[in-house]
Amino acid sequence: MCSIDLLESKIKNKEQIVLSYNSNSIRILNLIISTLYFSVIISFIYLFELSKITLLSSVIISIFFGIYLTSIRNYVSASIKGEMLLTKNIYHKNKITNLKSIRSIKSITLFGINYTKVKYKLDGVKHTIQMIKYLNKNDLGNDIILKSALKKAC
């Protein structure tokens, strides 16, 4: 998405607006971190010959890896079509919700990578999704796109 004018015309014409693309980058990141995790555990066991420190550090690394795996399920690819937010997580589960159900939007951009966290309520259950998008020089962040679409939806 390059400009505000283009965004406004797409919202007006109810065209599909892509917020974040497929979640293949998250899968690749998951594969890299899993490989690093297992190599660190094996190197600890090999280098320190299975001492108490090795077991303790393996447990600590396993806890951090578990936290990482539980947080990665919230990363989605998302788009807006009309007044609906369409999401698909890394397990290929689709969710469709109305834009009016969005409760909060938080976004940060570092080094051209836009990270957006959206909280919404669907069927009485609170959901949280996270999106990662690589921005070019003139691209708009997901928070600007979502807030513009929310203004038109209300």
For each residue, the residues with C-beta under 8 A, 3 or more apart:
1: 6 7 10 17 18 139 140 145
2: 6 138 139 140
3: 6 7 138 140
4: 7 8 140 148
5: 8 9
6: 1 2 3 9 10
7: 1 3 4 10 11 17 140 144 145 148
8: 4 5 11 12 148
9: 5 6 12 13
10: 1 6 7 13 15 16 17
11: 7 8 14 17 80 148 149 152
12: 8 9 152
13: 9 10
14: 11 81 82
15: 10 81
16: 10 79 80 81
17: 1 7 10 11 79 80 81 145 149
18: 1 21 78 79
19: 78 79 80 116 131 133 142 145 146
20: 76 77 78 116 131 132 133 142
21: 18 77 133
22: 25 77 88
23: 26 27 75 76 77 88 89 90
24: 27 28
25: 22 28 29 132
26: 23 29 30 72 75 90 132
27: 23 24 30 31 90
28: 24 25 31 32
29: 25 26 32 33 72
30: 26 27 33 34 69 72 90
31: 27 28 34 35
32: 28 29 35 36
33: 29 30 36 37 65 68
34: 30 31 37 38 65
35: 31 32 38 39
36: 32 33 39 40
37: 33 34 40 41 61 65
38: 34 35 41 42
39: 35 36 42 43
40: 36 37 43 44 61
41: 37 38 44 45 58 61 62
42: 38 39 45 46
43: 39 40 46 47
44: 40 41 47 48 54 57 58 61
45: 41 42 48 49 50 54 58
46: 42 43 49
47: 43 44
48: 44 45 51 53 54
49: 45 46 54
50: 45 54 55
51: 48 54 55
52: 55 56
53: 48 56 57
54: 44 45 48 49 50 51 57 58
55: 50 51 52 58 59
56: 52 53 59 60
57: 44 53 54 60 61
58: 41 44 45 54 55 61 62
59: 55 56 62 63
60: 56 57 63 64
61: 37 40 41 44 57 58 64 65
62: 41 58 59 65 66
63: 59 60 66 67
64: 60 61 67 68
65: 33 34 37 61 62 68 69
66: 62 63 69 70
67: 63 64 70 71
68: 33 64 65 71 72
69: 30 65 66 72 73
70: 66 67 73
71: 67 68 74
72: 26 29 30 68 69 75 90
73: 69 70 89 90 91
74: 71 89 128 129 130
75: 23 26 72 89 90 129 130 131 132
76: 20 23 87 88 89 90 129 130 131
77: 20 21 22 23 87 88 131
78: 18 19 20 85 86 87 88 129 131
79: 16 17 18 19 85 86
80: 11 16 17 19 84 85 86 99 145 146 149
81: 14 15 16 17 84 86
82: 14
83: 98 99 100 149 153
84: 80 81 96 97 98 99
85: 78 79 80 96 97 98 99 102 118 120
86: 78 79 80 81 94 95 96
87: 76 77 78 94 95 96 97 129
88: 22 23 76 77 78 92 93 94 95
89: 23 73 74 75 76 92 93 95 129
90: 23 26 27 30 72 73 75 76
91: 73
92: 88 89
93: 88 89
94: 86 87 88
95: 86 87 88 89 122 127
96: 84 85 86 87
97: 84 85 87 101 102 120 122 127
98: 83 84 85 101 153
99: 80 83 84 85 102 146 149 150 153
100: 83 150 153 154
101: 97 98 120 121 122
102: 85 97 99 105 118 119 120 146 150
103: 119 120 121 126
104: 118 119
105: 102 116 117 118 142 143 146 147
106: 116 117 118 143
107: 114 115 116 117 141 142 143
108: 114 115
109: 112 113 114 115 135 141
110: 113 115
111:
112: 109 134 135 136
113: 109 110 132 133 134 135
114: 107 108 109 131 132 133 134 135 141 142
115: 107 108 109 110 130 131 132
116: 19 20 105 106 107 130 131 132 133 141 142 143 146
117: 105 106 107 128 129 130
118: 85 102 104 105 106 128 129 130 131 146
119: 102 103 104 126 127 128
120: 85 97 101 102 103 126 127 129
121: 101 103 124 125 126 127
122: 95 97 101 125 127
123:
124: 121
125: 121 122
126: 103 119 120 121
127: 95 97 119 120 121 122
128: 74 117 118 119
129: 74 75 76 78 87 89 117 118 120
130: 74 75 76 115 116 117 118
131: 19 20 75 76 77 78 114 115 116 118 142
132: 20 25 26 75 113 114 115 116
133: 19 20 21 113 114 116 139 141 142
134: 112 113 114
135: 109 112 113 114 139 141
136: 112 139
137:
138: 2 3
139: 1 2 133 135 136
140: 1 2 3 4 7 144 145
141: 107 109 114 116 133 135 144 145
142: 19 20 105 107 114 116 131 133 145 146
143: 105 106 107 116 146 147
144: 7 140 141 147 148
145: 1 7 17 19 80 140 141 142 148 149
146: 19 80 99 102 105 116 118 142 143 149 150
147: 105 143 144 150 151
148: 4 7 8 11 144 145 151 152
149: 11 17 80 83 99 145 146 152 153
150: 99 100 102 146 147 153 154
151: 147 148 154
152: 11 12 148 149
153: 83 98 99 100 149 150
154: 100 150 151
